């Protein structure tokens, strides 16, 4: 069992490190394959409209901008990254009673793609699994690959934090 202080440290480090790795991965995909990185301003806009009772946009780019939407998007991106760190490590330690491994990191990352597929993408106006996007195969595939990379990085973050 991991002591509470170590658990918190490992979860936070894992979440932040994995989010940084995801950001770098997106930049690499953009440079090598022309796949656009996430637009955190539009994501921030989506989050800003949720308290106003609007979850689904058709599409988000046509919804009026809000002040500070890029900052909101980046902050939420990293907060969610840390939350996933807690979810992953908590699942491994408290529910499955297993150590973090590369394999369960990859599986966790792949499983976590249900959030963008069934909540974010419809909310942004591109439908479930991006079916309304100009290239409907692209959003779900990119989300899956990104989340698998993120899951591997979560394991790496837990491992690094455990060495400290």
N, C-alpha and C positions, 0 to 999 in steps of 0.2 A: 504494500500500500504506500502511496506517495503522501508525505506530510502535506498539510493544507498549503503552507507557504510555497513549497516546491511545486505543488500542483498548479497554483495560480501563476507562478513565474513561468512554468513550462507552457501553460495554455496561452498566456499573453505573448511570450516570445514566439511560440509556434504560429500563432495567428498573425502577428505582425510580419514575421519573416516570410511566411507563405504568401501574404498579400503583396509584399515587395517582389517576391519571385514571380507572382502572377503578373504584376505590372511590367516587369522586365520581359517576361514571356510574350505579353501582348505587343510590346515594342518590337521584339524580334520578329514575331509573325507579321507585323506591319511592314518592317523593313525587307524581309525576305520574300514574303508571299503576297504583300499588299492587302492583308486582312486588317481592316480598320480596328484600332483599339477602342475599348469602351469609351463612350462619351459621358464622363461623370457629371457634366453639367445637365444633360438630359435626365440622368438617373436622379440627380439632386432635385430637378424640377418634379419628377414623379413623386419622390418622397415628400416634397413640400406641399403637394396637393392632397396627400392622404389625409392629413388632419382636417382638410376642407371637405372631406367626404367624397373625393374623386380618386378612384383606384385605377380606372381604365380610361385610356386616352386613345384617340383615333386619328392620327398617331401623336405621340408625345411632342414631336417637333412642331406641330400646329397649335399646341397649347401655349398660352401666354407665358413668357419667361417670368421668373421670380428673382428678386434680388438675392445674390449670394448662392445661386443654384449650383455653381461649380464647387464651391466650398462645401455645401451640403452634401453633394455627391461624393466627394473625396472623403469627408468625415464618415459618412455612412458606409462607404466601401471598407474603410479600415475598422470601424466598429463591428461590422458584420464579419470581417476577417478574424477578429479576436473572438467573436461569439462562436464561430466555427472551430476555433482552437479549443475553446472550452467544451463544445459539443463532442469533438473528436476525442480529446483526452478523457473527458468524463465517460463517454461510451466505453472506451477501452478499459479504463481503470475501475470504474464503479459498476458497470453493467456486465461487460463481457469478462472482466477480470483477466485481461490479457495485456501484455506490453505493447506499446506502439511499434509497428513494423512498417516497412515499406509497402508490403502487400495490403495490410488493412488501411494504410493511408490512401493508397490508390483506390481501394474499394469505397472508402468513405467519400473521397473526392468524386468518384463516379456517381455515387448515390445522391450526393448533394446537388446534382444538376437538376433535380426535380424542382428546386426553387426557381431558377431562371426559366425553365421550360413551362411551368404551370402557374407562376405568379408574375415574375418580372416581364417576360416577353408578352403575355397578354396585356399586362398593365401598360406597357409602352406602346401598345397598339399594333403589334405584329402577330398577335394570335398565339394560341397554344403551340409550343415548339416552333415558333416562327413561321407558321404556315401562310401568313399574309405578307411576309417579307418578299422583296423582289426576287431573291434567290432563296426559296423556302428551306432548302437543305442546309444553308449556311449557318443561320443562328443556332439551331440545335447542335450541329456538329462542332462549331467553334466553342459553344458553351460546354459541351462534354469534354473536349480536349483541354480547355482551360481549367475545368474543375478537377480533372485527373492530375494535371500538372500541379495544381494547388494542393491536392491531397498528398502527393509525393513530398511537396515542400512542407506540409504540416508535419509529416513524420520527421523530416530533416530538422525542423524547428524544435520539436520535442527532444530529439536526440542531442542537438546542440545545447539546449537549455539544461538537459540532464548532466552535461559535462561540466557545467559551471559550478 
